[in-house]
Amino acid sequence: MSHPDYKLNLQSLGTPRGVSSVVGPHGVGASPGDKKSKTKTMRGKKKSIFETYMSKEDVSEGLKRRTLIQGILRINPKKFHEAFIPSPDGDRDIFIDGVVARNRALNGDLVVVSLLPEEQWKVS
């Protein structure tokens, strides 16, 4: 890969920092202070804008086949919608464009990414 930066489709490796990716300990959209019942919380449930996490088996297989790339996520502190992981050769960075593309990953998280088709790459 000869391009300095790549746009990609990010998939987080498992659930970050032990947080459930489907339902939190207090139900979907609820916080510890909420006194609403689960049924009321579920009625107004919105569709998630994030993709579901990949299974550990899919991640392991993708890393073995080299269709996925693993790295530590770095988020630009001045432009939080821009994030990067180092490319496997270490010469350049893989660019992750937007909060949705980060799929809930935070700065310093170990993530697995899948590259977009080359015609969709943003090269700088």
BELKADA-V843882 format. One line per field, one symbol per residue. phi: phi as a letter, one per 40 degrees, with the letter a starting at -180 (. if undefined). psi: psi as a letter, one per 40 degrees, with the letter a starting at -180 (. if undefined). burial: b if it has 16 or more other ideal C-beta (glycine too) atoms within 10 Angstrom, else e. A space follows every 10 residues. Layout:
phi = ???
psi = ???
burial = ???
This chain:
phi = .bccbbcabc bccgccfgcc cbbccbgcgc bdccbccccc cccccccccc cccccccccd cccccgcbbb accbbcccbc cbbabccdcg cabccbchcc ccfgcbdgcc bbbbccddcc cbbb
psi = heidihiihh hihahhfehh edhieeihei ideheiiddd dddehihiei iiiiiddddd ddddefeihi ihhhhhdege ehiiiiidee diihhhhidd defeiiheih ihihiiidee ihh.
burial = eeeebbbbeb bbbbebeeee eeeeeebeeb eeeeeeeeee beeeeeeeee eebbeeeebe ebeeeeebbe bebbbeeeee ebbbbebeee ebbbbbbebe bbbbbeeebe bbbebeeeee beee
